Structures are given as C-alpha cells and as structure tokens.
Amino acid sequence: MTPNINNRKITFEPLSQEHKEALQLAMQLRRAGTEQSKESAEEIREQLSDFWENGGLAHFREEEELILSAYARYQDVDEIPEVSTMLLQHVKLRSLIQQILEAPDANIEKMRLLGKMLGRHIRLEERVIFPMIVKSMPIEALSQLGMKLRSG
C-alpha cells in the first residue's frame, strides 16, 4: 500500500489533535521559571496534572494497546527500533510525570526536562511511527483502527 496523507489523517486524527495540545503543554513546561512563562511553576504543574488525569495516561495506553498491537499484526515490531524507542519514552515520561506530580513543590528542572522529552516524543510519533504504520497496514485495518481511536 502506498502511504496516503488521507489514510493517516483518517486514522490518527484524534491522537494528532491530542499531540497538538500536548505540544502546547511541552512548551509551557520548557519555559517554566523563565521570563517567557506567563504562568507560575505551580500553575504549569496543575496543567500537567489536568493533562495527565484527563487523557494523557489514556493516550499512552491507546498508543500501546490499540495502535502498536494492530501494527504488530503486519510488522515484526521486535525488529523496529523506533517502536522500542517509543515504548521506552513512554516509561520515562510516565516516571517523570509521576515525580513532578507527587513532589511537594514544583521542580522546575524536571518540568523543563519533561517539556523537552515530551516534544521529542511527539515528533517521533508524528514524523516516524505514524507514517510507518500507514505504510504497512491495509486501508481496511487503518479504517478500523481509526474508528476504535475515535470511539475510545
């Protein structure tokens, strides 16, 4: 199957929209404690908490449980280093988010690190992972995956 921008949009539109919102948060996290920031570190931490509790964690699960599981039907994911990188990034991001949210005070250094890591992670998915999946899966499977993502 030839990759098609419409196939990608139809399949991954819900996640790509969430990625846009996460990129805004990543920028705020990178700016925490600087003159560029319009919010206090505590306000940014609250935004992180809202993001994580109201979709961020579920977003990771959808990528792992729906997308990568579907992709594994068509490709040997053990042989694709970008998939391993994505999953390891999920582990590191989860850990860092938990550290930030569970700390008694906002840790600006960790918030900035999270902002950088989150931005890199989203770019990996949007620029590498999603296009690989669209290229490898039949249109029918992509369509079914898109329906699952929109209903979940």
N, C-alpha and C positions, 0 to 999 in steps of 0.2 A: 504494500500500500504506500502510496506517495503521501508524505506529510502534507496536511492541509490546514491552513490557519483557521478555517471554519470548524474543522473537526476539533481542533484544540479549544477554540472558544466555546463550542457547544459542551464539550466535556468538562473543561476546567474553569469555566466562568465563575462558579461560586467560590472556588478556592482562590482564584486570581483576585477577586474582589476583596476577600479577606486579607490577601497579601498586601494589597494597596493600603489597607487600614493598618496592618502590622508595620509596614514601612514608615508610616507617619509616626507610630509609636517608637520605632527604632531611632528615628531622627531625634525625637524628644529625649530618648534615653542617652544618646550620644552627646546631646547638648546639656545634660543635667549638670547643674552647678556652674554653668558658664554664663557669660553676659548674653549669649544668644538665646538662652532659655527664657521663655515667658512664664514658666511655672516653677514652683519650688520643687526640690527633690522629693518631698513628701507627696505633693500633688501628682508628680510623674509616677511615683510608686503606686498611688491609688489607681491611676490609669492602667498601669501594668496589671494590678490585681483585677480590675474590671475586665481587661482584655483576656486574661488567663481563665478567669472563672466563667466568663460569658462567651466562650467559643475558642479560645486559644488552645486549651488542652484537647477539646473535641476535634479541633482542626488537625492536630498531630495524629490523633487516633484515626481519623478518616484517611489521612495520607498513608498510614501504615497498614490499617486493616482493610481498607477498600482499594485504594489505588495500587499499592505495591503488591497486594495479594492478586489483583486482577492482572497486573503486568507480569507476575511470575508464571502465569499460565502460558505466556507467549515467549518469554525470555528466561534464560538461566540467570537469575539475579545474583547468584553467588559469583558470577564472572563479571559483574558490572561494578567497578569500584565507586562510581558516583552514587550508587544506591547505598553502599556501605557508608560512604561519607555522609549522606543524608541522614541515615539512621543514627550514626554517632553524633551528629549535630543535634538531633532531637534529644538524645540523652543529655548532652552537655547543656543545651538550652533549658531543659526541664530542671536540671540541677541548679543552674544559676538563677532561674526564676524563683525556685523554692527558697534559695539562700536569701535573695533580696526580699521576698515577701515575709519570710519568717524572722528576719533580723529586727531587733527593737528599733533601730534607726535606719534611715535611708543610707545606703552605701554608694556614694557617687561613683567610685572607681568601678564597682561591679555593675552599676547601671550603665555606665559608658561602655564597658566591655560587652554587656548584653546587647546594647544597641548595635555595636559593630558586628557581633556574631549573628544577630537576627537578620541584619541587612544582607550579609554574605549568604546566609542560609536561603533566604527568599530568592536571591538571584540565582543560586544553584538550581532551585526547583523550577523557576520560571524559564531560565535560559538553557538548562541542560536536561533535567529529569522529565518535565512535561513534554518537550519535543521528542525525546527518545521514546516515550510511551506512545505518543500519537503515531510515530513512525512504525512502531512494532505491532500495534494492535489493530485488528479489523474494525471497520467503521461500526459494525453492529455491537461489538463489545465496548467500544468507546461510547456509543449512544447509551447503552445500558448503564455504564459507569457514571455517565453524566446524570442520568435520571436518579441513580442512587445518591449522588452527591447533592442534587437539588432537593431530594426528599429528606435528607438527613440533616 
